[in-house]
Amino acid sequence: MSEQISVDPAELRASAAAARSIGEELQQPGAAAIAASRSTSGELAGWSIGGELQSLAQGWDPVLGKLTERLATTASALEASAQGHEWNDDQIADAWRKQGQR
């Protein structure tokens, strides 16, 4: 049985665009949720839930930041992979053309 591996740079780029889009779409609602938790925690400072909301904001802020950063890094890596595959295909095609010219 013959197994072939095929990589489509266009699919890699589409995946990169999706990852980048998700990261960008996540930034605003994440920042709004963190800001709302901080604001509400201040308003409820005398209540036990006030401290919990502050802890929630402090805990989620770096996590959401890392997630959006990771999505952007993933998008860049997928784009680089697409470029690498195209470059490699071009190099192989050139080598075959040179062989045929001999």
C-alpha positions, 0 to 999 in steps of 0.5 A, spaced: 500 500 500 502 506 497 501 512 502 502 519 500 503 525 504 501 532 501 501 539 504 497 544 501 500 551 502 493 554 501 490 550 507 496 552 511 494 559 510 487 558 511 488 555 518 493 561 519 488 566 518 482 562 522 487 562 528 489 569 527 482 571 527 480 567 533 485 571 537 483 578 534 476 576 536 477 574 543 481 580 545 476 585 546 471 580 549 476 578 554 479 585 556 472 587 557 470 581 562 477 582 565 475 590 566 468 588 568 470 583 573 475 589 576 470 594 576 465 590 580 470 587 585 471 595 587 464 596 587 463 590 592 469 591 596 466 590 602 463 583 600 466 576 599 465 576 592 468 582 591 475 579 593 473 573 588 472 577 582 478 581 583 482 574 584 478 572 577 480 578 573 487 577 576 487 569 574 484 570 567 488 576 565 495 573 563 491 566 561 487 570 556 493 574 554 497 568 553 492 565 549 491 570 544 499 570 543 499 563 542 494 564 537 498 569 533 504 565 534 500 559 531 498 563 525 505 565 524 508 558 524 503 556 519 504 561 514 512 560 515 510 552 514 506 554 507 512 558 505 517 553 506 513 548 503 512 552 497 520 554 497 521 546 497 517 545 491 520 550 487 527 547 489 525 540 487 522 543 481 528 547 479 532 541 480 528 536 476 528 542 470 536 542 471 536 534 470 532 535 464 536 540 461 542 535 461 
